[in-house]
Each structure stands twice: as C-alpha cells, then as structure tokens.
Amino acid sequence: IIMMEGNRNNYMMMSFFFSMLFLILFFGGDDLLNFLVFFELSMLPIFLLIGWWGKGKERMFSNYYFFLYTLVTSLPMFMLILKTLTLGMESMTLYNFYAMQISWFMFMLLVLGFLTKLPIYGLHIWLPKAHVDAPVGGSMVLAGILLKIGGFGMMRCFMLLGEEVKLTYSVFFIMFLGVWGLLFSGIICLRLTDFKV
C-alpha cells in the first residue's frame, strides 16, 4: 500500500527490500540453479539504485560497466552449471561435484563469475565507478554485502571440490590474487585524490 503512493523514496526502499530478499534466498538455497539465479538477481537492485538515484554525471556509464562485467563473467559460470544439470546433478553436494572430475578450465569458469564480485584488481574495473556514482545507501550495500557474496560463492565452490583439488587450486590461487590486488591497488592509491574512489 505504501509503495502505491509513487514516492521516489518508497521505490528506493523497495529496491533495498528486494536486495535483501534475493540475498536471503542466495545464502539459504542449496539448489545449483537457484544459487546462480539469486546470485545474479541480487545485483539487480544495485543496478537500479545507481541508475535512478545515482549522484554522478556518468551513472549510466557506470551501470554499463557494471552490467557488462557481470554478464560476461557470469555466462561461462552459467554454462558450466547448465552442464552439471544436464548430467543429472541438481544439488550442490560434495558427491556430485567430486564425481564430475572438475578440470582446471572448468574450475576457472566456475570461479570467474565470483571473482568479478570480489574487489580484485583487473576484474573489478566496474567497482570504483559504481561506488562513485551510487547513492550513499547503495554504496553501503554494495561494499558491505554484495561484494562479500563473491567470496561466499567462491568458498562454497571450493568446499564442493575434492581434497587434492582444494589444496592444489584454492590456496595458491587465492594467495596469488590477494598479493596481486595488494600490489596494484596500493600503487594506484598512491596517486588518487578522491577518497570515495
């Protein structure tokens, strides 16, 4: 009833509500396809917040970057999940993924969609633009919650793999990405003058 009044603040609150709903469904589900669908749907309210209530002049350009990076990196992950569904694996259980014998290429396809949602140098070019052009509330949700779902999804996928795959791929992969991001982000931050960027 409150939403029918047409107030812009009510639509903003509705956007926050849907963001919360999609995140609850993302964290609570164990179905593989629902996991991906709610992972992607949780980004839609932030897309709307930046586009409609953003403060920057280039908010549509920021939304374009946000949409492009999310779409390009999520399509390989979606194709891999569709492949697992055609093999008859409907749940995200350890047995199903371990029996699938994940190769390095398939592992990278699975993780690529989650890496874009993490603040990792090279894959998050959309992130500074989105933070600058988002309203304060949208920037808080983006930094406080939505960037963490990339890490959660990646950890959940690592837990589905076998022990030898976990030790081989995950530990060194995450260490390399952390050091990579630390070095390049530190060098870039030495030249910045805008604190919000």
Backbone as a printed PyTorch tensor [residue, N CA C, xyz], in Angstrom:
tensor([[[  0.8420,  -1.1910,   0.0000],
         [  0.0000,   0.0000,   0.0000],
         [  0.8760,   1.2400,   0.0000]],

        [[  1.9300,   1.2270,   0.7910],
         [  2.8170,   2.3860,   0.8480],
         [  3.5010,   2.5850,  -0.4990]],

        [[  3.8240,   1.4890,  -1.1860],
         [  4.5310,   1.5900,  -2.4560],
         [  3.6680,   2.2320,  -3.5410]],

        [[  2.3630,   2.1910,  -3.4080],
         [  1.4840,   2.6970,  -4.4520],
         [  1.3840,   4.2130,  -4.4510]],

        [[  1.9450,   4.8780,  -3.4600],
         [  1.8820,   6.3340,  -3.4230],
         [  2.7670,   6.9650,  -4.4860]],

        [[  3.7800,   6.2740,  -4.9560],
         [  4.6170,   6.7820,  -6.0290],
         [  5.7660,   7.6530,  -5.5650]],

        [[  6.0590,   7.6820,  -4.3000],
         [  7.1660,   8.4690,  -3.7840],
         [  8.4840,   7.8020,  -4.1830]],

        [[  9.4630,   8.6080,  -4.5950],
         [ 10.7570,   8.0500,  -5.0130],
         [ 11.4660,   7.3310,  -3.8810]],

        [[ 11.3110,   7.8160,  -2.6510],
         [ 11.9490,   7.1470,  -1.5180],
         [ 11.3410,   5.7750,  -1.2690]],

        [[ 10.0490,   5.6320,  -1.5440],
         [  9.4210,   4.3230,  -1.3830],
         [  9.9800,   3.3210,  -2.3890]],

        [[ 10.2240,   3.7690,  -3.5940],
         [ 10.8180,   2.8810,  -4.5900],
         [ 12.2520,   2.5120,  -4.2040]],

        [[ 12.9450,   3.4370,  -3.5880],
         [ 14.2970,   3.1360,  -3.1290],
         [ 14.2560,   2.0890,  -2.0150]],

        [[ 13.3170,   2.2270,  -1.0950],
         [ 13.1690,   1.2390,  -0.0250],
         [ 12.7550,  -0.1200,  -0.5920]],

        [[ 11.9200,  -0.1050,  -1.6150],
         [ 11.5280,  -1.3540,  -2.2560],
         [ 12.7400,  -2.0160,  -2.9150]],

        [[ 13.6200,  -1.2210,  -3.4760],
         [ 14.8390,  -1.7560,  -4.0680],
         [ 15.7250,  -2.3980,  -3.0010]],

        [[ 15.8500,  -1.7500,  -1.8420],
         [ 16.6110,  -2.3400,  -0.7350],
         [ 15.9540,  -3.6250,  -0.2380]],

        [[ 14.6270,  -3.6400,  -0.2040],
         [ 13.9080,  -4.8350,   0.2390],
         [ 14.1800,  -6.0070,  -0.6960]],

        [[ 14.1080,  -5.7710,  -2.0060],
         [ 14.3610,  -6.8540,  -2.9490],
         [ 15.8170,  -7.3050,  -2.9030]],

        [[ 16.7180,  -6.3810,  -2.6540],
         [ 18.1180,  -6.7600,  -2.4860],
         [ 18.2730,  -7.7030,  -1.2990]],

        [[ 17.6200,  -7.3800,  -0.1930],
         [ 17.6760,  -8.2340,   0.9940],
         [ 17.0240,  -9.5900,   0.7200]],

        [[ 15.8900,  -9.5970,   0.0310],
         [ 15.1940, -10.8460,  -0.2770],
         [ 16.0530, -11.7590,  -1.1450]],

        [[ 16.6600, -11.2060,  -2.1850],
         [ 17.4990, -12.0190,  -3.0650],
         [ 18.7300, -12.5410,  -2.3280]],

        [[ 19.2790, -11.7400,  -1.4270],
         [ 20.4380, -12.2030,  -0.6610],
         [ 20.0660, -13.3270,   0.2950]],

        [[ 18.9080, -13.2340,   0.9280],
         [ 18.4600, -14.3120,   1.8160],
         [ 18.2630, -15.5990,   1.0260]],

        [[ 17.6620, -15.4940,  -0.1400],
         [ 17.4600, -16.6770,  -0.9760],
         [ 18.7860, -17.2130,  -1.5180]],

        [[ 19.7520, -16.3290,  -1.7610],
         [ 21.0780, -16.7640,  -2.2180],
         [ 21.7980, -17.5460,  -1.1240]],

        [[ 21.8250, -17.0060,   0.0830],
         [ 22.5390, -17.6680,   1.1690],
         [ 21.8130, -18.9150,   1.6660]],

        [[ 20.5000, -18.9640,   1.5110],
         [ 19.7380, -20.0730,   2.0690],
         [ 19.5340, -21.2510,   1.1470]],

        [[ 19.7510, -21.0800,  -0.1370],
         [ 19.4520, -22.1560,  -1.0770],
         [ 20.5910, -23.1320,  -1.2590]],

        [[ 20.2390, -24.3680,  -1.6160],
         [ 21.2680, -25.3540,  -1.9350],
         [ 21.1150, -25.9040,  -3.3520]],

        [[ 20.0660, -25.5170,  -4.0450],
         [ 19.8850, -25.9130,  -5.4300],
         [ 20.8660, -25.1330,  -6.3040]],

        [[ 21.4760, -25.8010,  -7.2290],
         [ 22.5460, -25.2010,  -8.0250],
         [ 22.0540, -24.0670,  -8.9150]],

        [[ 20.9430, -24.2660,  -9.5770],
         [ 20.4290, -23.2300, -10.4650],
         [ 19.9050, -22.0320,  -9.6800]],

        [[ 19.2240, -22.2820,  -8.5670],
         [ 18.7520, -21.1760,  -7.7260],
         [ 19.9140, -20.3840,  -7.1490]],

        [[ 20.9970, -21.0730,  -6.8300],
         [ 22.1910, -20.4110,  -6.3200],
         [ 22.6820, -19.3710,  -7.3200]],

        [[ 22.7480, -19.7420,  -8.5850],
         [ 23.2070, -18.8130,  -9.6190],
         [ 22.1830, -17.7200,  -9.8950]],

        [[ 20.9130, -18.0770,  -9.9600],
         [ 19.8730, -17.0930, -10.2790],
         [ 19.8120, -16.0130,  -9.2130]],

        [[ 19.8270, -16.3900,  -7.9460],
         [ 19.7530, -15.3830,  -6.8920],
         [ 21.0740, -14.6400,  -6.7180]],

        [[ 22.1740, -15.2660,  -7.1170],
         [ 23.4550, -14.5680,  -7.1420],
         [ 23.3990, -13.4040,  -8.1230]],

        [[ 22.8150, -13.6380,  -9.2860],
         [ 22.7060, -12.5790, -10.2870],
         [ 21.5850, -11.5930,  -9.9570]],

        [[ 20.4740, -12.0770,  -9.4410],
         [ 19.3610, -11.1840,  -9.1140],
         [ 19.6960, -10.2350,  -7.9710]],

        [[ 20.6250, -10.6150,  -7.1170],
         [ 20.9890,  -9.7200,  -6.0120],
         [ 21.6950,  -8.4630,  -6.5090]],

        [[ 22.2030,  -8.4850,  -7.7300],
         [ 22.8410,  -7.3070,  -8.3070],
         [ 21.8490,  -6.3480,  -8.9630]],

        [[ 20.6690,  -6.8280,  -9.2920],
         [ 19.6840,  -6.0020,  -9.9910],
         [ 19.2410,  -4.7760,  -9.1890]],

        [[ 18.9320,  -4.8780,  -7.8920],
         [ 18.5500,  -3.6600,  -7.1540],
         [ 19.6550,  -2.6050,  -7.1020]],

        [[ 20.9050,  -3.0210,  -7.0160],
         [ 22.0050,  -2.0520,  -7.0210],
         [ 22.1180,  -1.4030,  -8.3960]],

        [[ 21.8930,  -2.1750,  -9.4370],
         [ 21.8670,  -1.6170, -10.7930],
         [ 20.8100,  -0.5170, -10.8970]],

        [[ 19.6340,  -0.7640, -10.3360],
         [ 18.5670,   0.2370, -10.3570],
         [ 18.8950,   1.4310,  -9.4670]],

        [[ 19.5060,   1.1790,  -8.3170],
         [ 19.8750,   2.2840,  -7.4210],
         [ 20.8830,   3.2200,  -8.0760]],

        [[ 21.8610,   2.6620,  -8.7500],
         [ 22.8620,   3.5030,  -9.4160],
         [ 22.2220,   4.2700, -10.5670]],

        [[ 21.3760,   3.6100, -11.3340],
         [ 20.7720,   4.2490, -12.5000],
         [ 19.7540,   5.3250, -12.1580]],

        [[ 18.9210,   5.1090, -11.1440],
         [ 17.8550,   6.0600, -10.8370],
         [ 18.2240,   7.0700,  -9.7720]],

        [[ 18.9690,   6.6420,  -8.7720],
         [ 19.2620,   7.5460,  -7.6640],
         [ 20.7390,   7.9020,  -7.5580]],

        [[ 21.5130,   7.5430,  -8.5500],
         [ 22.9280,   7.8630,  -8.5230],
         [ 23.1840,   9.3560,  -8.5990]],

        [[ 24.2780,   9.7900,  -8.0030],
         [ 24.5930,  11.2180,  -7.9220],
         [ 25.5510,  11.6810,  -9.0070]],

        [[ 26.2910,  10.7710,  -9.5900],
         [ 27.3040,  11.1680, -10.5630],
         [ 26.7330,  11.4600, -11.9360]],

        [[ 27.5220,  12.1870, -12.7160],
         [ 27.1080,  12.5240, -14.0790],
         [ 27.1930,  11.3130, -15.0010]],

        [[ 28.0730,  10.4020, -14.6920],
         [ 28.3030,   9.2480, -15.5590],
         [ 27.6740,   7.9780, -14.9950]],

        [[ 26.5320,   8.0950, -14.3530],
         [ 25.9450,   6.9190, -13.7040],
         [ 25.4780,   5.8730, -14.7160]],

        [[ 25.0430,   6.2900, -15.8870],
         [ 24.6480,   5.3080, -16.9030],
         [ 25.8720,   4.5760, -17.4590]],

        [[ 26.9870,   5.2860, -17.5730],
         [ 28.2330,   4.6540, -17.9910],
         [ 28.6960,   3.6510, -16.9310]],

        [[ 28.5340,   3.9990, -15.6600],
         [ 28.8730,   3.0780, -14.5730],
         [ 27.9880,   1.8440, -14.6070]],

        [[ 26.7100,   2.0450, -14.8720],
         [ 25.7940,   0.9130, -14.9810],
         [ 26.1410,   0.0240, -16.1660]],

        [[ 26.5940,   0.6380, -17.2510],
         [ 27.0010,  -0.1320, -18.4180],
         [ 28.1900,  -1.0350, -18.0670]],

        [[ 29.1910,  -0.4850, -17.4040],
         [ 30.3440,  -1.2760, -16.9660],
         [ 29.9100,  -2.3920, -16.0240]],

        [[ 29.0710,  -2.0420, -15.0730],
         [ 28.5760,  -2.9910, -14.0820],
         [ 27.8550,  -4.1550, -14.7680]],

        [[ 26.9660,  -3.8350, -15.6850],
         [ 26.2060,  -4.8610, -16.3880],
         [ 27.1060,  -5.7000, -17.2880]],

        [[ 28.0210,  -5.0590, -18.0110],
         [ 28.8830,  -5.7660, -18.9490],
         [ 29.8010,  -6.7550, -18.2310]],

        [[ 30.4640,  -6.3030, -17.1680],
         [ 31.3620,  -7.1940, -16.4380],
         [ 30.6020,  -8.3370, -15.7840]],

        [[ 29.4310,  -8.0410, -15.2400],
         [ 28.6450,  -9.0900, -14.5990],
         [ 28.1730, -10.1160, -15.6200]],

        [[ 27.7160,  -9.6510, -16.7600],
         [ 27.1920, -10.5600, -17.7780],
         [ 28.2930, -11.4100, -18.4010]],

        [[ 29.3930, -10.7850, -18.7770],
         [ 30.4590, -11.5120, -19.4730],
         [ 31.0830, -12.5800, -18.5810]],

        [[ 31.2440, -12.2970, -17.3030],
         [ 31.8800, -13.2830, -16.4320],
         [ 30.8970, -14.3030, -15.8750]],

        [[ 29.6180, -13.9950, -15.8930],
         [ 28.6430, -14.9460, -15.3650],
         [ 28.1720, -15.9480, -16.4100]],

        [[ 28.2820, -15.6150, -17.6760],
         [ 27.8450, -16.5520, -18.7150],
         [ 28.6330, -17.8660, -18.7110]],

        [[ 29.9730, -17.8530, -18.5900],
         [ 30.6770, -19.1420, -18.5080],
         [ 30.2710, -19.9500, -17.2780]],

        [[ 30.0540, -19.2690, -16.1550],
         [ 29.6150, -19.9690, -14.9530],
         [ 28.2280, -20.5720, -15.1680]],

        [[ 27.3560, -19.8330, -15.8330],
         [ 26.0140, -20.3290, -16.1170],
         [ 26.0690, -21.5400, -17.0460]],

        [[ 26.9490, -21.5030, -18.0560],
         [ 27.0720, -22.6350, -18.9740],
         [ 27.5820, -23.8750, -18.2460]],

        [[ 28.5260, -23.7090, -17.3240],
         [ 29.0300, -24.8410, -16.5570],
         [ 27.9390, -25.4250, -15.6660]],

        [[ 27.1460, -24.5610, -15.0600],
         [ 26.0660, -25.0550, -14.2040],
         [ 25.0070, -25.7570, -15.0420]],

        [[ 24.7180, -25.2490, -16.2370],
         [ 23.7880, -25.9560, -17.1190],
         [ 24.3430, -27.3190, -17.5200]],

        [[ 25.6580, -27.4040, -17.6830],
         [ 26.2680, -28.6980, -18.0000],
         [ 26.0850, -29.6710, -16.8470]],

        [[ 26.2570, -29.2010, -15.6250],
         [ 26.0610, -30.0950, -14.4810],
         [ 24.6080, -30.5150, -14.3530]],

        [[ 23.6810, -29.6330, -14.7180],
         [ 22.2660, -30.0020, -14.6560],
         [ 21.9120, -31.0310, -15.7220]],

        [[ 22.5650, -30.9730, -16.8830],
         [ 22.2950, -31.9810, -17.9110],
         [ 22.8800, -33.3290, -17.5320]],

        [[ 23.8750, -33.3330, -16.6480],
         [ 24.4310, -34.5950, -16.1620],
         [ 23.5960, -35.1880, -15.0350]],

        [[ 22.5380, -34.4880, -14.6460],
         [ 21.6600, -35.0080, -13.6050],
         [ 22.0290, -34.5600, -12.2100]],

        [[ 22.9000, -33.5970, -12.0810],
         [ 23.2930, -33.1110, -10.7620],
         [ 22.5020, -31.8610, -10.4470]],

        [[ 21.5430, -31.9670,  -9.5680],
         [ 20.6820, -30.8340,  -9.2790],
         [ 21.0470, -30.1240,  -7.9870]],

        [[ 21.8180, -30.7600,  -7.1500],
         [ 22.1350, -30.1240,  -5.8720],
         [ 23.6150, -29.7990,  -5.8010]],

        [[ 23.9620, -28.9290,  -4.8670],
         [ 25.3580, -28.5290,  -4.6950],
         [ 26.0030, -29.3780,  -3.6060]],

        [[ 25.9840, -30.6790,  -3.7900],
         [ 26.5790, -31.5500,  -2.7910],
         [ 27.9840, -31.9300,  -3.2160]],

        [[ 28.7720, -32.3010,  -2.2350],
         [ 30.1610, -32.6690,  -2.4820],
         [ 30.2510, -33.8850,  -3.3930]],

        [[ 29.3730, -34.8320,  -3.2140],
         [ 29.4200, -36.0580,  -4.0050],
         [ 29.2430, -35.7710,  -5.4930]],

        [[ 28.2960, -34.9160,  -5.8250],
         [ 28.0180, -34.6370,  -7.2360],
         [ 29.1930, -33.9590,  -7.9260]],

        [[ 29.7780, -32.9660,  -7.2720],
         [ 30.8810, -32.2550,  -7.9140],
         [ 32.1570, -33.0850,  -7.9280]],

        [[ 32.3710, -33.8810,  -6.8960],
         [ 33.5780, -34.6990,  -6.8610],
         [ 33.5140, -35.7840,  -7.9360]],

        [[ 32.3200, -36.3040,  -8.1860],
         [ 32.1600, -37.3250,  -9.2200],
         [ 32.3120, -36.7370, -10.6190]],

        [[ 32.1760, -35.4290, -10.7410],
         [ 32.2460, -34.7880, -12.0470],
         [ 33.6830, -34.6360, -12.5500]],

        [[ 34.6760, -34.7980, -11.6760],
         [ 36.0860, -34.6870, -12.0620],
         [ 36.3690, -33.3290, -12.7000]],

        [[ 36.2670, -32.2850, -11.9070],
         [ 36.4400, -30.9130, -12.4110],
         [ 37.8770, -30.6940, -12.8780]],

        [[ 38.0230, -30.1720, -14.0770],
         [ 39.3380, -29.8550, -14.6150],
         [ 39.6850, -28.4050, -14.2740]],

        [[ 40.8960, -27.9980, -14.5840],
         [ 41.3370, -26.6340, -14.3030],
         [ 40.4990, -25.6190, -15.0740]],

        [[ 40.1960, -25.9040, -16.3360],
         [ 39.4020, -24.9910, -17.1550],
         [ 37.9900, -24.8370, -16.5960]],

        [[ 37.3780, -25.9360, -16.2120],
         [ 36.0360, -25.8680, -15.6370],
         [ 36.0550, -25.1460, -14.2960]],

        [[ 37.1050, -25.3420, -13.5450],
         [ 37.2510, -24.6490, -12.2690],
         [ 37.3290, -23.1360, -12.4890]],

        [[ 38.0850, -22.7080, -13.4930],
         [ 38.2020, -21.2770, -13.7720],
         [ 36.8840, -20.6950, -14.2680]],

        [[ 36.1290, -21.4420, -15.0540],
         [ 34.8110, -20.9760, -15.4870],
         [ 33.8830, -20.7870, -14.2980]],

        [[ 33.9710, -21.6920, -13.3520],
         [ 33.1190, -21.6210, -12.1720],
         [ 33.4850, -20.4430, -11.2930]],

        [[ 34.7600, -20.1850, -11.1450],
         [ 35.2260, -19.1520, -10.2240],
         [ 35.1970, -17.7560, -10.8500]],

        [[ 35.2550, -17.6590, -12.1650],
         [ 35.3260, -16.3590, -12.8310],
         [ 34.1350, -15.4670, -12.5090]],

        [[ 32.9570, -16.0360, -12.4520],
         [ 31.7770, -15.2470, -12.1160],
         [ 31.8220, -14.6900, -10.7100]],

        [[ 32.4360, -15.4280,  -9.7940],
         [ 32.5430, -14.9500,  -8.4160],
         [ 33.6700, -13.9370,  -8.2520]],

        [[ 34.7150, -14.0800,  -9.0500],
         [ 35.8540, -13.1650,  -8.9250],
         [ 35.4920, -11.7370,  -9.3090]],

        [[ 34.5320, -11.5760, -10.2090],
         [ 34.1330, -10.2290, -10.6070],
         [ 33.4450,  -9.5010,  -9.4750]],

        [[ 32.8190, -10.2350,  -8.5830],
         [ 32.1190,  -9.6090,  -7.4600],
         [ 33.0490,  -9.3270,  -6.2850]],

        [[ 34.2730,  -9.7940,  -6.3640],
         [ 35.2710,  -9.5010,  -5.3330],
         [ 36.0860,  -8.2830,  -5.7520]],

        [[ 36.5500,  -7.4850,  -4.8040],
         [ 37.3980,  -6.3420,  -5.1820],
         [ 38.8260,  -6.7800,  -5.5060]],

        [[ 38.9850,  -7.4470,  -6.6310],
         [ 40.2820,  -7.9470,  -7.0780],
         [ 40.7200,  -7.1340,  -8.2850]],

        [[ 41.9440,  -6.6820,  -8.2660],
         [ 42.4540,  -5.8320,  -9.3420],
         [ 42.3900,  -6.5700, -10.6700]],

        [[ 41.9080,  -5.8770, -11.6800],
         [ 41.8100,  -6.4310, -13.0180],
         [ 40.4150,  -6.8980, -13.3710]],

        [[ 39.6620,  -7.3470, -12.3990],
         [ 38.3070,  -7.8220, -12.6600],
         [ 37.2410,  -6.9250, -12.0480]],

        [[ 37.6320,  -5.8860, -11.3830],
         [ 36.6310,  -5.0230, -10.7380],
         [ 36.7290,  -3.5830, -11.2270]],

        [[ 36.9790,  -3.4090, -12.5030],
         [ 37.0620,  -2.0570, -13.0560],
         [ 35.7210,  -1.3420, -12.9170]],

        [[ 34.6370,  -2.0970, -12.8880],
         [ 33.3110,  -1.5140, -12.7070],
         [ 33.1010,  -0.9890, -11.2920]],

        [[ 33.8170,  -1.5200, -10.3210],
         [ 33.5350,  -1.2310,  -8.9130],
         [ 33.8060,   0.2110,  -8.5010]],

        [[ 34.9510,   0.8230,  -8.8110],
         [ 35.1330,   2.2270,  -8.4210],
         [ 34.1130,   3.1550,  -9.0670]],

        [[ 33.7710,   2.8840, -10.3160],
         [ 32.7690,   3.7120, -10.9870],
         [ 31.4090,   3.5680, -10.3140]],

        [[ 31.0520,   2.3530,  -9.9350],
         [ 29.7620,   2.1280,  -9.2790],
         [ 29.7240,   2.7830,  -7.9070]],

        [[ 30.8250,   2.7320,  -7.1620],
         [ 30.8590,   3.3660,  -5.8390],
         [ 30.7490,   4.8830,  -5.9380]],

        [[ 31.4040,   5.4690,  -6.8970],
         [ 31.3740,   6.9260,  -7.0330],
         [ 29.9810,   7.4050,  -7.4220]],

        [[ 29.3280,   6.7030,  -8.3270],
         [ 28.0400,   7.1600,  -8.8420],
         [ 26.8400,   6.6540,  -8.0590]],

        [[ 27.0200,   5.7240,  -7.1440],
         [ 25.8980,   5.1930,  -6.3640],
         [ 25.5170,   6.1650,  -5.2520]],

        [[ 24.2440,   6.1450,  -4.8320],
         [ 23.8870,   6.9150,  -3.6370],
         [ 24.5640,   6.2990,  -2.4170]],

        [[ 24.5620,   7.0100,  -1.3170],
         [ 25.2850,   6.5420,  -0.1280],
         [ 24.7650,   5.1850,   0.3320]],

        [[ 23.4480,   5.0140,   0.3720],
         [ 22.8780,   3.7340,   0.7840],
         [ 23.2440,   2.6070,  -0.1610]],

        [[ 23.2260,   2.8850,  -1.4480],
         [ 23.6050,   1.8760,  -2.4270],
         [ 25.0700,   1.5140,  -2.3370]],

        [[ 25.9080,   2.4990,  -2.0540],
         [ 27.3340,   2.2380,  -1.8980],
         [ 27.6070,   1.3960,  -0.6540]],

        [[ 26.8320,   1.6340,   0.4000],
         [ 26.9950,   0.8350,   1.6210],
         [ 26.5720,  -0.6120,   1.3960]],

        [[ 25.4650,  -0.8200,   0.6990],
         [ 25.0180,  -2.1840,   0.4060],
         [ 26.0020,  -2.8660,  -0.5340]],

        [[ 26.5070,  -2.1330,  -1.4940],
         [ 27.4590,  -2.6960,  -2.4440],
         [ 28.7370,  -3.1420,  -1.7400]],

        [[ 29.2890,  -2.2810,  -0.9000],
         [ 30.5490,  -2.6130,  -0.2280],
         [ 30.3390,  -3.5760,   0.9330]],

        [[ 29.2530,  -3.4040,   1.6640],
         [ 29.0620,  -4.1920,   2.8770],
         [ 28.5410,  -5.5890,   2.6550]],

        [[ 27.7470,  -5.7800,   1.6220],
         [ 27.0950,  -7.0790,   1.4480],
         [ 27.4100,  -7.7070,   0.0980]],

        [[ 27.1660,  -6.9800,  -0.9710],
         [ 27.2170,  -7.5950,  -2.2910],
         [ 28.6190,  -8.0080,  -2.7140]],

        [[ 29.6300,  -7.3120,  -2.2480],
         [ 30.9870,  -7.7340,  -2.5910],
         [ 31.3980,  -8.9840,  -1.8270]],

        [[ 30.6820,  -9.2610,  -0.7470],
         [ 31.0070, -10.4570,   0.0320],
         [ 30.4080, -11.7170,  -0.5770]],

        [[ 29.3640, -11.5800,  -1.4030],
         [ 28.7630, -12.7870,  -1.9650],
         [ 29.6860, -13.4430,  -2.9890]],

        [[ 30.5820, -12.6750,  -3.5920],
         [ 31.5720, -13.2810,  -4.4770],
         [ 32.5030, -14.1930,  -3.7020]],

        [[ 32.9470, -13.7410,  -2.5430],
         [ 33.7930, -14.5750,  -1.6900],
         [ 33.0530, -15.7820,  -1.1510]],

        [[ 31.7930, -15.5920,  -0.7680],
         [ 30.9920, -16.7040,  -0.2610],
         [ 30.7660, -17.7500,  -1.3450]],

        [[ 30.4280, -17.3000,  -2.5410],
         [ 30.2130, -18.2420,  -3.6320],
         [ 31.4770, -18.9960,  -3.9990]],

        [[ 32.6150, -18.2990,  -3.9690],
         [ 33.8740, -18.9520,  -4.2850],
         [ 34.2440, -19.9650,  -3.2020]],

        [[ 34.0550, -19.5990,  -1.9370],
         [ 34.3460, -20.5460,  -0.8560],
         [ 33.4210, -21.7510,  -0.9250]],

        [[ 32.1750, -21.5120,  -1.2650],
         [ 31.2310, -22.6250,  -1.3690],
         [ 31.6230, -23.5690,  -2.5010]],

        [[ 32.1000, -23.0170,  -3.6010],
         [ 32.5580, -23.8680,  -4.6990],
         [ 33.8350, -24.6060,  -4.3340]],

        [[ 34.7220, -23.9760,  -3.5740],
         [ 35.9340, -24.6610,  -3.1300],
         [ 35.5920, -25.8240,  -2.2070]],

        [[ 34.5720, -25.6530,  -1.3780],
         [ 34.1920, -26.7200,  -0.4590],
         [ 33.5870, -27.9130,  -1.1960]],

        [[ 33.0900, -27.6970,  -2.3970],
         [ 32.4900, -28.7860,  -3.1660],
         [ 33.5250, -29.6440,  -3.8660]],

        [[ 34.7380, -29.1410,  -3.9750],
         [ 35.7660, -29.8770,  -4.6970],
         [ 36.4410, -30.8800,  -3.7770]],

        [[ 37.1440, -31.8220,  -4.3620],
         [ 37.8540, -32.8200,  -3.5810],
         [ 39.0580, -32.2300,  -2.8650]],

        [[ 39.6340, -33.0020,  -1.9500],
         [ 40.7470, -32.5100,  -1.1290],
         [ 41.9670, -32.1420,  -1.9610]],

        [[ 42.3190, -32.9760,  -2.9360],
         [ 43.5110, -32.6570,  -3.7340],
         [ 43.2850, -31.4320,  -4.5990]],

        [[ 42.0610, -31.2180,  -5.0550],
         [ 41.7620, -30.0290,  -5.8500],
         [ 41.7880, -28.7960,  -4.9650]],

        [[ 41.2630, -28.9090,  -3.7420],
         [ 41.2750, -27.7760,  -2.8080],
         [ 42.6990, -27.3160,  -2.5490]],

        [[ 43.5760, -28.2580,  -2.2590],
         [ 44.9490, -27.8880,  -1.9300],
         [ 45.6910, -27.3590,  -3.1450]],

        [[ 45.4520, -27.9430,  -4.2950],
         [ 46.1740, -27.5270,  -5.4880],
         [ 45.7260, -26.1690,  -5.9800]],

        [[ 44.4330, -25.9810,  -6.1160],
         [ 43.9140, -24.7710,  -6.7480],
         [ 43.6590, -23.6440,  -5.7600]],

        [[ 42.8810, -23.9180,  -4.7540],
         [ 42.3020, -22.8300,  -3.9720],
         [ 43.3230, -22.0430,  -3.1670]],

        [[ 44.2110, -22.7050,  -2.4590],
         [ 45.1250, -21.9900,  -1.5700],
         [ 46.0580, -21.0770,  -2.3540]],

        [[ 46.7300, -21.6160,  -3.3430],
         [ 47.6750, -20.8100,  -4.1050],
         [ 46.9690, -19.7860,  -4.9850]],

        [[ 45.8070, -20.1380,  -5.4690],
         [ 45.0340, -19.2300,  -6.3020],
         [ 44.6070, -17.9990,  -5.5120]],

        [[ 44.0800, -18.1990,  -4.3330],
         [ 43.6380, -17.0730,  -3.5080],
         [ 44.8310, -16.2640,  -3.0110]],

        [[ 45.9310, -16.9290,  -2.6710],
         [ 47.1230, -16.1940,  -2.2420],
         [ 47.6590, -15.3220,  -3.3780]],

        [[ 47.7040, -15.8590,  -4.5790],
         [ 48.1830, -15.0900,  -5.7220],
         [ 47.2900, -13.8840,  -5.9820]],

        [[ 45.9770, -14.0830,  -5.9570],
         [ 45.0560, -12.9750,  -6.2020],
         [ 45.1530, -11.9060,  -5.1220]],

        [[ 45.3450, -12.3200,  -3.8880],
         [ 45.4820, -11.3500,  -2.8040],
         [ 46.7290, -10.4960,  -2.9470]],

        [[ 47.8520, -11.1180,  -3.2420],
         [ 49.1040, -10.3660,  -3.4110],
         [ 49.0300,  -9.4880,  -4.6560]],

        [[ 48.4560, -10.0080,  -5.7220],
         [ 48.2720,  -9.2370,  -6.9560],
         [ 47.4590,  -7.9830,  -6.6840]],

        [[ 46.3220,  -8.1370,  -6.0360],
         [ 45.4650,  -6.9960,  -5.7270],
         [ 46.1150,  -6.0190,  -4.7740]],

        [[ 46.8450,  -6.5280,  -3.7970],
         [ 47.5210,  -5.6690,  -2.8270],
         [ 48.5560,  -4.7800,  -3.5030]],

        [[ 49.3690,  -5.3570,  -4.3480],
         [ 50.4190,  -4.5800,  -5.0090],
         [ 49.8520,  -3.5280,  -5.9560]],

        [[ 48.9930,  -3.9340,  -6.8430],
         [ 48.4860,  -2.9920,  -7.8350],
         [ 47.5510,  -1.9530,  -7.2390]],

        [[ 46.7070,  -2.3480,  -6.3100],
         [ 45.8150,  -1.3700,  -5.6770],
         [ 46.6040,  -0.3690,  -4.8460]],

        [[ 47.6420,  -0.8220,  -4.1820],
         [ 48.4800,   0.0940,  -3.4100],
         [ 49.1880,   1.1090,  -4.2880]],

        [[ 49.6870,   0.6610,  -5.4220],
         [ 50.3540,   1.5750,  -6.3540],
         [ 49.3660,   2.5960,  -6.9100]],

        [[ 48.1700,   2.1580,  -7.2360],
         [ 47.1560,   3.0750,  -7.7700],
         [ 46.7070,   4.0660,  -6.7060]],

        [[ 46.5460,   3.6190,  -5.4720],
         [ 46.0710,   4.5050,  -4.3970],
         [ 47.0700,   5.6050,  -4.0540]],

        [[ 48.3170,   5.4320,  -4.3800],
         [ 49.3010,   6.4770,  -4.1210],
         [ 49.0240,   7.7360,  -4.9360]],

        [[ 48.3290,   7.6080,  -6.0470],
         [ 48.0780,   8.7500,  -6.9220],
         [ 46.6620,   9.3030,  -6.8370]],

        [[ 45.7780,   8.6860,  -6.0700],
         [ 44.3810,   9.1270,  -6.0230],
         [ 44.2050,  10.3560,  -5.1430]],

        [[ 43.2630,  11.2030,  -5.5290],
         [ 42.9140,  12.3660,  -4.7060],
         [ 41.4780,  12.2990,  -4.2080]],

        [[ 40.6320,  11.4950,  -4.8480],
         [ 39.2370,  11.3540,  -4.4300],
         [ 39.1350,  10.1640,  -3.4820]],

        [[ 38.7050,  10.4040,  -2.2490],
         [ 38.6670,   9.3440,  -1.2520],
         [ 37.5890,   8.3060,  -1.5230]],

        [[ 36.5040,   8.6840,  -2.1880],
         [ 35.4350,   7.7320,  -2.4510],
         [ 35.8190,   6.7350,  -3.5310]],

        [[ 36.7250,   7.0880,  -4.3930],
         [ 37.1710,   6.1660,  -5.4280],
         [ 38.0070,   5.1020,  -4.7700]]])
